[in-house]
Amino acid sequence: MRIDLLANTALPLTLEGTELRFGDDVEPVEPTVCLAGEMRDAFYAPAVVDSKQQLYFIYRDLCLKKDKELIKRHGLRYDITIIPPALIGPEYVKTAGHYNPAAPGTDETYPEVYEVVQGQAHFLLQYLDPDMGSVEEVALFEAGPGDKVIVPPYRGVVIINPANETLVTANWVADGFSSLYEPYAKLNGAIYYEVRVQGVSTFIANPHYDYVPQLQRRLARQYRDLDLVKGVPIYEAFINNPDIFSYLTDPESCPD
């Protein structure tokens, strides 16, 4: 079955299984495929991980051909991530988790902005205090189609698919740097694992962290002053007003 993503992305894309199909105006992109074995120790039950299982697919640097120069001029990149439903043992499928580096000449790390294109998402954000060197705050944002989530500086993010349908997310991020996966890897994943117990979602603290803050649960919200509202895909919002996304390349101007 093919699912038309045009209305929710503003790009002529369709989803077939876990693969994107591209309209004539979009340059085809090969996905990065994340295998379970590459993040075995990040799971609650690593012993049950099938190393060859394909967990999620990242299509980086997507755009309409006519918009390529505009996006490049603003130093950004638009990505789509596809996460089919799965359980790894008792744990819901998720991304590996990453932080972003600091922008040159600043202490502020690069932010990102995400939206849910299809499905249901849990964005698990953890705040790494730059002075203390430890995670001092953790929040779970529940988001559905059209919802936007900003990942501010100093936050790491894991995306979880807690539903029985394929999750598709899109994001804008500054181009030209590599995300930092090692801080998650050395602590066996995020600060909480989301597992299913008797059909109910439950969060279990990761014992490899010295300090585990209480989990704050939040709903995704709209940011009208940043043109991040339901009904307007983030790709379209950028094309309409690219300067409003300048905080993605200038983290010191990122709103609180």
PASEBA-1860 file (N, C-alpha, C; in nm, 3 decimals):
! residues 256
1> MRIDLLAN> 0.084/-0.120/0.000/0.000/0.000/0.000/0.088/0.125/0.000 ~ 0.054/0.218/-0.086/0.127/0.344/-0.093/0.052/0.452/-0.016 ~ 0.125/0.532/0.058/0.066/0.641/0.135/0.123/0.772/0.082 ~ 0.036/0.861/0.040/0.078/0.990/-0.013/0.116/1.083/0.102 ~ 0.240/1.133/0.099/0.290/1.220/0.206/0.291/1.368/0.166 ~ 0.240/1.401/0.050/0.248/1.539/0.001/0.183/1.638/0.098 ~ 0.064/1.608/0.145/-0.008/1.703/0.230/0.065/1.729/0.360 ~ 0.136/1.630/0.412/0.201/1.644/0.542/0.349/1.682/0.534
9> TALPLTLE> 0.405/1.685/0.412/0.546/1.724/0.398/0.567/1.840/0.302 ~ 0.468/1.867/0.216/0.481/1.966/0.108/0.581/1.921/0.002 ~ 0.613/1.792/0.000/0.700/1.734/-0.101/0.626/1.619/-0.169 ~ 0.648/1.600/-0.300/0.582/1.490/-0.371/0.646/1.356/-0.337 ~ 0.612/1.305/-0.221/0.667/1.180/-0.171/0.554/1.083/-0.139 ~ 0.580/0.956/-0.160/0.488/0.853/-0.115/0.567/0.750/-0.036 ~ 0.499/0.685/0.057/0.560/0.582/0.140/0.505/0.447/0.098 ~ 0.595/0.356/0.066/0.557/0.218/0.031/0.634/0.125/0.123
17> GTELRFGD> 0.564/0.070/0.223/0.632/-0.009/0.324/0.720/0.082/0.408 ~ 0.851/0.061/0.398/0.946/0.149/0.467/1.028/0.232/0.369 ~ 0.988/0.233/0.242/1.065/0.303/0.140/0.991/0.427/0.091 ~ 1.067/0.533/0.068/1.013/0.653/0.007/1.020/0.642/-0.144 ~ 0.914/0.690/-0.209/0.914/0.705/-0.355/0.910/0.854/-0.384 ~ 0.988/0.895/-0.484/1.012/1.036/-0.507/0.943/1.085/-0.634 ~ 0.877/1.201/-0.624/0.822/1.266/-0.742/0.933/1.321/-0.830 ~ 0.898/1.362/-0.951/0.999/1.407/-1.047/1.075/1.531/-0.998
25> DVEPVEPT> 1.015/1.609/-0.909/1.078/1.733/-0.864/1.174/1.713/-0.748 ~ 1.188/1.589/-0.699/1.276/1.560/-0.585/1.387/1.467/-0.630 ~ 1.511/1.504/-0.598/1.623/1.416/-0.630/1.618/1.293/-0.538 ~ 1.621/1.172/-0.594/1.617/1.051/-0.510/1.736/1.045/-0.415 ~ 1.710/0.993/-0.294/1.811/0.983/-0.190/1.810/0.839/-0.137 ~ 1.929/0.782/-0.120/1.939/0.649/-0.060/1.936/0.662/0.092 ~ 1.861/0.578/0.161/1.852/0.592/0.306/1.971/0.532/0.379 ~ 1.999/0.586/0.496/2.087/0.520/0.593/2.000/0.424/0.673
33> VCLAGEMR> 2.041/0.298/0.681/1.963/0.196/0.750/2.031/0.164/0.882 ~ 1.955/0.177/0.991/2.010/0.145/1.123/1.971/0.002/1.159 ~ 2.070/-0.082/1.185/2.049/-0.220/1.224/2.050/-0.233/1.376 ~ 1.974/-0.328/1.427/1.965/-0.346/1.572/2.101/-0.376/1.634 ~ 2.185/-0.448/1.561/2.316/-0.482/1.615/2.405/-0.362/1.638 ~ 2.379/-0.252/1.566/2.460/-0.132/1.580/2.432/-0.059/1.711 ~ 2.319/-0.089/1.774/2.285/-0.022/1.900/2.235/-0.123/2.003 ~ 2.291/-0.244/1.996/2.247/-0.353/2.083/2.243/-0.313/2.230
41> DAFYAPAV> 2.350/-0.251/2.279/2.360/-0.221/2.422/2.270/-0.105/2.465 ~ 2.205/-0.038/2.369/2.116/0.072/2.404/1.977/0.022/2.443 ~ 1.953/-0.108/2.432/1.821/-0.162/2.463/1.814/-0.217/2.605 ~ 1.693/-0.219/2.656/1.668/-0.272/2.790/1.707/-0.419/2.800 ~ 1.684/-0.495/2.693/1.714/-0.639/2.693/1.805/-0.672/2.574 ~ 1.932/-0.637/2.581/2.022/-0.657/2.466/2.037/-0.803/2.425 ~ 2.014/-0.896/2.516/2.035/-1.037/2.485/1.939/-1.088/2.378 ~ 1.823/-1.021/2.361/1.723/-1.069/2.264/1.735/-0.998/2.129
49> VDSKQQLY> 1.830/-0.909/2.115/1.843/-0.829/1.992/1.886/-0.917/1.875 ~ 1.813/-0.904/1.765/1.852/-0.966/1.639/1.939/-0.865/1.564 ~ 2.067/-0.894/1.554/2.163/-0.795/1.503/2.129/-0.747/1.362 ~ 2.064/-0.830/1.281/2.037/-0.796/1.143/1.902/-0.727/1.124 ~ 1.825/-0.711/1.231/1.695/-0.647/1.217/1.710/-0.500/1.179 ~ 1.637/-0.458/1.077/1.639/-0.319/1.033/1.541/-0.240/1.119 ~ 1.592/-0.143/1.195/1.509/-0.070/1.289/1.448/0.056/1.230 ~ 1.530/0.136/1.162/1.477/0.259/1.105/1.563/0.305/0.988
57> FIYRDLCL> 1.506/0.402/0.913/1.564/0.444/0.787/1.566/0.597/0.784 ~ 1.682/0.655/0.753/1.696/0.800/0.750/1.728/0.845/0.608 ~ 1.641/0.930/0.555/1.663/0.993/0.424/1.709/1.136/0.450 ~ 1.835/1.163/0.423/1.893/1.294/0.455/1.900/1.383/0.332 ~ 1.883/1.514/0.359/1.903/1.617/0.257/1.802/1.606/0.143 ~ 1.676/1.595/0.179/1.568/1.593/0.081/1.524/1.736/0.049 ~ 1.483/1.758/-0.074/1.428/1.889/-0.108/1.376/1.886/-0.251 ~ 1.294/1.984/-0.285/1.260/2.009/-0.425/1.384/2.063/-0.495
65> KKDKELIK> 1.402/2.025/-0.617/1.521/2.069/-0.690/1.532/2.220/-0.694 ~ 1.418/2.288/-0.707/1.420/2.434/-0.718/1.456/2.502/-0.586 ~ 1.447/2.428/-0.475/1.475/2.487/-0.343/1.616/2.458/-0.294 ~ 1.691/2.380/-0.368/1.821/2.333/-0.320/1.915/2.448/-0.285 ~ 1.924/2.548/-0.371/2.016/2.659/-0.348/1.972/2.742/-0.227 ~ 1.842/2.763/-0.211/1.791/2.838/-0.095/1.827/2.769/0.035 ~ 1.806/2.639/0.040/1.836/2.562/0.162/1.985/2.565/0.191 ~ 2.066/2.548/0.086/2.211/2.550/0.103/2.258/2.686/0.154
73> RHGLRYDI> 2.199/2.792/0.102/2.237/2.927/0.142/2.211/2.952/0.291 ~ 2.110/2.887/0.345/2.077/2.902/0.487/2.143/2.795/0.574 ~ 2.223/2.709/0.514/2.303/2.614/0.591/2.223/2.506/0.659 ~ 2.111/2.464/0.599/2.024/2.367/0.663/2.014/2.237/0.582 ~ 1.952/2.139/0.647/1.927/2.010/0.584/1.791/1.958/0.632 ~ 1.714/1.902/0.539/1.582/1.847/0.571/1.588/1.695/0.559 ~ 1.551/1.626/0.665/1.560/1.480/0.669/1.424/1.419/0.700 ~ 1.407/1.296/0.659/1.290/1.217/0.697/1.337/1.084/0.755
81> TIIPPALI> 1.278/1.045/0.868/1.310/0.919/0.935/1.186/0.832/0.938 ~ 1.203/0.705/0.903/1.093/0.609/0.900/1.122/0.499/1.001 ~ 1.028/0.481/1.096/1.046/0.382/1.203/0.925/0.289/1.203 ~ 0.939/0.169/1.146/0.826/0.076/1.148/0.803/0.025/1.290 ~ 0.680/-0.020/1.321/0.651/-0.067/1.457/0.727/-0.196/1.487 ~ 0.772/-0.208/1.611/0.844/-0.329/1.653/0.861/-0.326/1.804 ~ 0.881/-0.443/1.859/0.925/-0.456/1.998/1.059/-0.528/1.997 ~ 1.153/-0.473/2.073/1.283/-0.537/2.092/1.280/-0.595/2.233
89> GPEYVKTA> 1.244/-0.722/2.241/1.209/-0.776/2.372/1.082/-0.706/2.417 ~ 1.083/-0.646/2.536/0.965/-0.572/2.582/0.967/-0.425/2.543 ~ 1.075/-0.380/2.476/1.094/-0.236/2.454/1.046/-0.193/2.317 ~ 0.982/-0.075/2.313/0.939/-0.019/2.186/1.061/0.023/2.102 ~ 1.048/0.008/1.972/1.156/0.045/1.882/1.186/0.194/1.895 ~ 1.311/0.230/1.875/1.355/0.369/1.896/1.479/0.398/1.814 ~ 1.515/0.525/1.807/1.642/0.564/1.746/1.754/0.551/1.849 ~ 1.878/0.558/1.802/1.992/0.536/1.890/2.009/0.645/1.994
97> GHYNPAAP> 1.965/0.766/1.962/1.984/0.879/2.053/2.111/0.954/2.019 ~ 2.099/1.088/2.018/2.217/1.168/1.987/2.206/1.306/2.050 ~ 2.320/1.367/2.072/2.334/1.509/2.101/2.395/1.574/1.976 ~ 2.393/1.707/1.972/2.462/1.780/1.867/2.580/1.857/1.925 ~ 2.682/1.884/1.845/2.797/1.959/1.896/2.766/2.107/1.910 ~ 2.857/2.179/1.973/2.844/2.324/1.985/2.880/2.391/1.852 ~ 2.810/2.500/1.824/2.842/2.578/1.705/2.978/2.644/1.722 ~ 3.056/2.659/1.617/3.188/2.722/1.628/3.180/2.860/1.693
105> GTDETYPE> 3.269/2.883/1.787/3.275/3.013/1.854/3.174/3.033/1.964 ~ 3.095/2.929/1.997/2.995/2.940/2.102/3.002/2.817/2.192 ~ 2.932/2.826/2.305/2.916/2.710/2.393/2.781/2.642/2.371 ~ 2.697/2.699/2.284/2.563/2.648/2.263/2.563/2.539/2.156 ~ 2.498/2.427/2.187/2.490/2.319/2.089/2.376/2.345/1.991 ~ 2.389/2.287/1.873/2.289/2.308/1.768/2.153/2.251/1.808 ~ 2.047/2.326/1.790/1.911/2.274/1.811/1.860/2.206/1.684 ~ 1.743/2.145/1.695/1.673/2.086/1.581/1.524/2.113/1.596
113> VYEVVQGQ> 1.451/2.098/1.486/1.306/2.103/1.494/1.250/1.984/1.417 ~ 1.159/1.913/1.483/1.098/1.792/1.427/0.949/1.811/1.408 ~ 0.892/1.729/1.320/0.747/1.717/1.312/0.711/1.572/1.283 ~ 0.592/1.533/1.325/0.541/1.400/1.294/0.463/1.409/1.163 ~ 0.504/1.331/1.066/0.437/1.326/0.937/0.324/1.223/0.940 ~ 0.353/1.110/1.000/0.255/1.002/1.011/0.284/0.920/1.135 ~ 0.178/0.872/1.200/0.195/0.786/1.316/0.197/0.863/1.446 ~ 0.242/0.795/1.551/0.253/0.854/1.685/0.398/0.845/1.730
121> AHFLLQYL> 0.446/0.950/1.794/0.585/0.954/1.835/0.598/0.995/1.980 ~ 0.698/0.940/2.045/0.743/0.988/2.176/0.885/1.041/2.157 ~ 0.903/1.169/2.182/1.035/1.231/2.176/1.089/1.239/2.319 ~ 1.191/1.163/2.348/1.250/1.163/2.481/1.372/1.255/2.480 ~ 1.358/1.372/2.544/1.463/1.472/2.548/1.528/1.473/2.685 ~ 1.661/1.468/2.687/1.732/1.477/2.815/1.832/1.592/2.809 ~ 1.828/1.672/2.917/1.911/1.793/2.925/2.043/1.760/2.993 ~ 2.151/1.774/2.919/2.284/1.751/2.972/2.342/1.883/3.019
129> DPDMGSVE> 2.346/1.903/3.150/2.396/2.029/3.206/2.543/2.047/3.170 ~ 2.580/2.154/3.098/2.718/2.169/3.052/2.817/2.193/3.166 ~ 2.768/2.245/3.278/2.858/2.270/3.391/2.877/2.145/3.478 ~ 2.767/2.074/3.503/2.774/1.956/3.588/2.815/1.831/3.513 ~ 2.792/1.831/3.381/2.828/1.714/3.303/2.737/1.595/3.325 ~ 2.617/1.620/3.374/2.522/1.512/3.400/2.384/1.553/3.350 ~ 2.298/1.454/3.331/2.161/1.480/3.286/2.080/1.528/3.406 ~ 2.026/1.649/3.396/1.955/1.710/3.507/1.805/1.723/3.482
137> EVALFEAG> 1.759/1.691/3.363/1.617/1.703/3.332/1.585/1.610/3.216 ~ 1.468/1.547/3.221/1.426/1.460/3.112/1.276/1.477/3.090 ~ 1.237/1.490/2.964/1.097/1.514/2.930/1.057/1.428/2.812 ~ 0.935/1.378/2.818/0.878/1.300/2.709/0.768/1.382/2.642 ~ 0.785/1.410/2.512/0.685/1.482/2.435/0.606/1.382/2.351 ~ 0.475/1.378/2.373/0.387/1.292/2.295/0.335/1.371/2.176 ~ 0.353/1.317/2.055/0.321/1.393/1.935/0.254/1.305/1.831 ~ 0.157/1.364/1.760/0.088/1.297/1.651/0.104/1.374/1.522
145> PGDKVIVP> 0.037/1.333/1.416/0.055/1.396/1.285/0.036/1.548/1.290 ~ 0.134/1.619/1.236/0.130/1.765/1.231/0.191/1.833/1.351 ~ 0.219/1.758/1.458/0.280/1.818/1.577/0.428/1.845/1.554 ~ 0.476/1.955/1.617/0.615/1.993/1.608/0.681/1.985/1.744 ~ 0.810/1.951/1.746/0.887/1.945/1.870/1.023/2.008/1.844 ~ 1.058/2.108/1.925/1.191/2.170/1.917/1.284/2.100/2.016 ~ 1.403/2.066/1.968/1.508/2.013/2.056/1.606/2.128/2.080 ~ 1.599/2.192/2.198/1.685/2.308/2.224/1.831/2.268/2.245
153> PYRGVVII> 1.919/2.366/2.256/2.059/2.335/2.287/2.073/2.253/2.414 ~ 2.178/2.172/2.417/2.216/2.087/2.531/2.121/1.970/2.553 ~ 2.027/1.948/2.462/1.937/1.834/2.475/1.977/1.722/2.380 ~ 1.972/1.602/2.431/1.980/1.485/2.346/1.839/1.437/2.317 ~ 1.824/1.360/2.210/1.690/1.316/2.173/1.691/1.172/2.126 ~ 1.591/1.098/2.171/1.560/0.964/2.121/1.416/0.969/2.072 ~ 1.390/0.913/1.955/1.254/0.906/1.902/1.204/0.762/1.916 ~ 1.089/0.746/1.978/1.031/0.615/2.006/0.902/0.600/1.927
161> NPANETLV> 0.881/0.482/1.870/0.753/0.452/1.806/0.672/0.362/1.900 ~ 0.573/0.419/1.972/0.498/0.341/2.070/0.369/0.282/2.014 ~ 0.349/0.291/1.884/0.221/0.251/1.824/0.239/0.131/1.731 ~ 0.128/0.086/1.675/0.130/-0.029/1.586/0.126/0.011/1.439 ~ 0.171/0.131/1.409/0.179/0.179/1.272/0.316/0.242/1.248 ~ 0.352/0.253/1.122/0.481/0.311/1.088/0.484/0.458/1.125 ~ 0.592/0.498/1.190/0.613/0.638/1.227/0.703/0.704/1.124 ~ 0.661/0.821/1.078/0.742/0.902/0.986/0.761/1.038/1.049
169> TANWVADG> 0.885/1.079/1.067/0.914/1.213/1.118/0.999/1.288/1.016 ~ 0.990/1.421/1.022/1.074/1.508/0.940/1.146/1.605/1.032 ~ 1.260/1.655/0.989/1.330/1.752/1.073/1.417/1.845/0.989 ~ 1.434/1.965/1.042/1.533/2.061/0.993/1.648/2.065/1.093 ~ 1.769/2.068/1.041/1.886/2.078/1.127/1.997/2.146/1.046 ~ 2.089/2.211/1.116/2.203/2.271/1.047/2.285/2.164/0.977 ~ 2.330/2.195/0.858/2.411/2.101/0.782/2.559/2.120/0.816 ~ 2.638/2.020/0.785/2.783/2.037/0.796/2.844/1.993/0.926
177> FSSLYEPY> 2.772/1.923/1.012/2.832/1.867/1.132/2.780/1.726/1.152 ~ 2.847/1.650/1.238/2.805/1.514/1.269/2.747/1.511/1.410 ~ 2.632/1.446/1.425/2.572/1.432/1.558/2.658/1.342/1.646 ~ 2.641/1.355/1.776/2.722/1.283/1.874/2.640/1.168/1.932 ~ 2.676/1.047/1.897/2.606/0.927/1.945/2.676/0.863/2.065 ~ 2.803/0.892/2.082/2.883/0.826/2.185/2.832/0.848/2.327 ~ 2.786/0.969/2.363/2.737/0.987/2.501/2.622/0.892/2.536 ~ 2.536/0.861/2.439/2.430/0.762/2.463/2.488/0.621/2.469
185> AKLNGAIY> 2.578/0.591/2.376/2.632/0.456/2.367/2.706/0.415/2.494 ~ 2.782/0.508/2.552/2.863/0.471/2.668/2.779/0.449/2.794 ~ 2.653/0.496/2.791/2.564/0.476/2.906/2.449/0.381/2.871 ~ 2.469/0.301/2.768/2.370/0.199/2.728/2.234/0.260/2.698 ~ 2.235/0.370/2.625/2.111/0.427/2.578/2.065/0.548/2.656 ~ 1.937/0.581/2.639/1.878/0.698/2.704/1.859/0.672/2.852 ~ 1.822/0.776/2.924/1.810/0.768/3.069/1.689/0.686/3.112 ~ 1.591/0.668/3.021/1.476/0.581/3.045/1.455/0.489/2.926
193> YEVRVQGV> 1.408/0.368/2.955/1.362/0.275/2.853/1.210/0.273/2.856 ~ 1.146/0.279/2.738/1.000/0.266/2.733/0.967/0.123/2.693 ~ 0.903/0.050/2.784/0.872/-0.090/2.760/0.721/-0.112/2.771 ~ 0.676/-0.224/2.715/0.535/-0.260/2.725/0.520/-0.372/2.827 ~ 0.441/-0.347/2.930/0.415/-0.445/3.034/0.265/-0.469/3.040 ~ 0.223/-0.590/3.010/0.081/-0.626/3.006/0.000/-0.527/2.921 ~ 0.059/-0.492/2.807/-0.009/-0.405/2.712/-0.005/-0.258/2.744 ~ 0.067/-0.221/2.850/0.072/-0.081/2.893/0.215/-0.029/2.885
201> STFIANPH> 0.230/0.095/2.835/0.361/0.158/2.828/0.411/0.194/2.968 ~ 0.535/0.156/2.996/0.597/0.182/3.125/0.740/0.229/3.102 ~ 0.788/0.320/3.186/0.924/0.372/3.174/1.010/0.318/3.288 ~ 1.124/0.263/3.249/1.218/0.204/3.343/1.348/0.282/3.338 ~ 1.398/0.323/3.453/1.521/0.401/3.458/1.641/0.317/3.416 ~ 1.731/0.381/3.344/1.855/0.317/3.300/1.954/0.320/3.417 ~ 1.996/0.204/3.469/2.083/0.200/3.588/2.226/0.248/3.563 ~ 2.262/0.273/3.439/2.399/0.317/3.409/2.417/0.467/3.433
209> YDYVPQLQ> 2.307/0.539/3.460/2.316/0.681/3.492/2.327/0.696/3.645 ~ 2.418/0.784/3.689/2.436/0.806/3.833/2.316/0.875/3.895 ~ 2.252/0.962/3.818/2.137/1.036/3.868/2.027/1.031/3.763 ~ 1.905/0.999/3.806/1.792/0.987/3.713/1.682/1.083/3.757 ~ 1.666/1.196/3.687/1.559/1.290/3.721/1.423/1.229/3.693 ~ 1.322/1.282/3.760/1.186/1.237/3.736/1.144/1.271/3.593 ~ 1.077/1.178/3.529/1.032/1.198/3.393/0.915/1.296/3.389 ~ 0.928/1.401/3.308/0.820/1.496/3.286/0.750/1.461/3.155
217> RRLARQYR> 0.618/1.445/3.160/0.543/1.411/3.040/0.471/1.535/2.989 ~ 0.488/1.562/2.860/0.431/1.683/2.800/0.369/1.649/2.665 ~ 0.274/1.730/2.625/0.217/1.720/2.491/0.288/1.819/2.400 ~ 0.302/1.781/2.274/0.359/1.875/2.178/0.270/1.999/2.169 ~ 0.331/2.113/2.145/0.258/2.240/2.139/0.289/2.311/2.009 ~ 0.216/2.420/1.984/0.242/2.502/1.867/0.330/2.621/1.907 ~ 0.412/2.666/1.813/0.500/2.782/1.834/0.468/2.882/1.723 ~ 0.362/2.957/1.744/0.314/3.046/1.638/0.418/3.152/1.601
225> DLDLVKGV> 0.496/3.198/1.699/0.594/3.301/1.670/0.709/3.248/1.585 ~ 0.721/3.115/1.575/0.824/3.052/1.492/0.765/2.985/1.369 ~ 0.638/3.012/1.341/0.568/2.952/1.226/0.562/2.800/1.234 ~ 0.560/2.747/1.356/0.550/2.602/1.375/0.410/2.571/1.427 ~ 0.318/2.550/1.332/0.179/2.529/1.367/0.126/2.408/1.290 ~ 0.021/2.349/1.344/-0.043/2.238/1.275/-0.101/2.286/1.143 ~ -0.096/2.198/1.045/-0.152/2.232/0.915/-0.052/2.291/0.818 ~ 0.066/2.329/0.870/0.172/2.384/0.784/0.297/2.299/0.804
233> PIYEAFIN> 0.333/2.213/0.708/0.454/2.133/0.723/0.577/2.220/0.742 ~ 0.675/2.168/0.815/0.794/2.249/0.843/0.871/2.281/0.716 ~ 0.862/2.197/0.615/0.928/2.230/0.488/0.864/2.355/0.428 ~ 0.732/2.358/0.424/0.660/2.473/0.369/0.686/2.598/0.453 ~ 0.691/2.581/0.586/0.716/2.696/0.674/0.851/2.759/0.645 ~ 0.952/2.675/0.619/1.084/2.728/0.586/1.083/2.802/0.452 ~ 1.024/2.742/0.352/1.021/2.804/0.220/0.949/2.939/0.227 ~ 0.843/2.947/0.306/0.768/3.071/0.319/0.844/3.180/0.393
241> NPDIFSYL> 0.927/3.139/0.490/0.996/3.238/0.574/1.126/3.177/0.626 ~ 1.227/3.163/0.540/1.349/3.093/0.581/1.424/3.161/0.694 ~ 1.416/3.292/0.704/1.494/3.363/0.806/1.448/3.328/0.948 ~ 1.323/3.285/0.963/1.273/3.256/1.097/1.337/3.130/1.154 ~ 1.402/3.051/1.067/1.470/2.930/1.110/1.619/2.954/1.137 ~ 1.660/3.079/1.147/1.802/3.111/1.165/1.860/3.058/1.295 ~ 1.772/3.033/1.396/1.821/2.981/1.524/1.882/2.841/1.510 ~ 1.851/2.772/1.401/1.908/2.638/1.382/2.057/2.643/1.350
249> TDPESCPD> 2.103/2.753/1.292/2.246/2.770/1.265/2.310/2.869/1.361 ~ 2.230/2.938/1.440/2.279/3.033/1.541/2.217/2.996/1.675 ~ 2.269/2.893/1.742/2.205/2.842/1.865/2.187/2.947/1.975 ~ 2.270/3.050/1.978/2.257/3.151/2.083/2.126/3.228/2.070 ~ 2.065/3.222/1.951/1.938/3.293/1.932/1.818/3.200/1.946 ~ 1.843/3.076/1.984/1.734/2.978/1.995/1.641/3.019/2.108 ~ 1.511/3.026/2.083/1.417/3.062/2.190/1.418/2.961/2.303 ~ 1.388/3.007/2.423/1.388/2.921/2.540/1.273/2.824/2.529
END
